[in-house]
Amino acid sequence: MTELELKQLLSKITRPDETARTAAHAHWASLAKPLGGLGRLETMLEDAAALTGTAELAFSRRAVLVLCADNGVVAQGVSQTDQSVTRAVAENLAARRTSVCQMAKTARCEVVPVDLGMAGEPVPGVQNCRIATGTADFTTGPAMTRQQAVDAIAAGIGLVRAQKAAGVQLLATGEMCIGNTTTSSAVAAVLLGQPVERMTGRGAGLSDAGLARKLDAIRRGIARNRPDAADPLDVLSKLGGFDIAGLCGVFLGGALEGLPVLMDGFISGVAALCAVRLCPAAEKAVFASHCSTEPAARLVLEALGKVPLLTAGLHLGEGTGAVASIPLWDMALAVYRDCYSFTEGGITPYTPQC
């Protein structure tokens, strides 16, 4: 896919269906309970109706896409571990042994590990969509070419289309990519015009010295590459990772296909921010699951205008926060579908008093 073809594709993303949203809101109001009593659970389903174009909602088929890739900036000592851990966790994702795999069993959610650009040979059991064997070290030049960023976004869109064709009705986003809090902090700092130190945390538990290296690497990467904050593709290609670009495509794909996409934590939040900067109408497909403990996570949520369902101090990755929110979708939908109405209960309906 060329950049022009991507732009043409994104021009097909429509605004939310307000008629469907109104119908879902009216259905909630007909149920025998206080108006808006389930708070965000109610508006979440209304948003889903506006995205899908119908107030008849179903989310029994769900999957979490876990995008795996490697970042060249790891050479700067920005992580506790080296790139080999990306591959090790990918192998365990394929064996369904990781944290998100155990949570997904409970949430009746399929786990789909995807290689967007890991170092080394492909991992059996991990879907191969690799753009290259990892990105370059952004302290010495762009992390990837502009075309590679487009290719990764296109791969993400393709993944959504394949899941939709397989009958999936709800998608969660996840990633496994050593060094990706560094790339995410760099991208977010530029897109939001914030100081690097405000946007950067300790990731998977860096020491003070490690955090100092991380901050220094991001500052050097921004200075070396001079990304254009008004051009999301420029920022993504110069400072991002294949996982972020692929997840950006997943959110865009959700908007194109009318499929709700659950944003996980900070990294997928930055990917969603890239998607919305590329196409503001794509916001309709982004559903926030939780607020990560990464320092910039709330700033990204605020920039997206999203309110998380959970605030539980999560910062594990793999899509665990997104999957953890799925049972709330089940409970919201159970009430939406099966709760008795005011008419059925012989109760005078509530009316708004203010």
C-alpha positions, 0 to 999 in steps of 0.5 A: 500500500502506498501513502496515497492509497492509505489516505484514500482508504482513510477518507472512507471512515465515516462519522459515528451513526448518531441514530444508532447511538440514540436508539441504544440510549433510548433502550437503556432509558426503558430499563427498570433502573435509575437513568444512567445508573450504570454510568460508563457501561451505558455510554460504552454500549451507546458508543459501540452502537454508533460505531457498528451502526446498530443498537442490536449489539453482540460481542461473544466472539472476541480476540486480542491481537498481541503485536511483537517487534524489536526496537534498535534503541534498546542498544542505548541501555533503555531497558532492563533486558535485551531484545532476546526477551521479545522472542522468548515471550513471543514463544510463550504467547504461541504456547499460550503460557503468558499473563494475557493468555491466562486472563484471556481464558477467563474472558473467553478471548482468543489470543493472536500473537503477531510478528510485526518485526522481531529480530531473528527467525520467525517464531512458530505459532506467531503470525508472520506479518514482519516488516523487517527484523526490528527497527533501527536505533533512532538515536542515529537516524530514523527508526524506519522508513516512511514506507515501512511505517505505512506498511506496518499500518496496512498490516494492522488494518489487514489484521482487523479485516481478517478478524472481522471476516472470521466473525470476531465482534470485539478486539483487544490490543496488546504488544510485546516489544522490549524498549517500546515505552521508550519509543512510545514516550518519544512519539507522545512527547512530540505529538503532545508537545510535552517535555520528555521528562514528563512523558517518560517513566521507568517502563519495566522497572528501570533504576535511576541510572537506567531512567537517565539513559532512557531520557537521554536517548529520547532527547537525542533521538528527537534532536537527531531526527527533528520529527514534524509534530503536524505529520503523524507518519513522520513522527511514527517513522522517525521515533516509533516501532513496528508494534506502535505503527501496527496498532495504529493500523488496528485502530484505523481498521476498527473504524473502517470495519465497524469493530470496537477496539479496546485500547490497552495501556500507554503503548496502545494509547500512543498508537491510538493517538497516531491513528486519530491524528491521521484520521480524526473520525477513527476516534469512534473505534477507540475504547479505553480499558484502563489507565496505566501507571506510566506517567504519560498514560493519563495525558494520552487518554485526555488527548483522546478524550477517553475515560478508562473503565479500570484504574487498577495500577496495571502496567504489564502490557501484552494486552492484559488491561484490555482483556481485563475490561472484557467482563465489564462488556459482558455484564453491561450487555447482560443488563442491556439485553435481559433486564426487565423494562419499566413497562414489564415491571409495572413501574412508572418510568423515570424521567430526567429531573435536571 
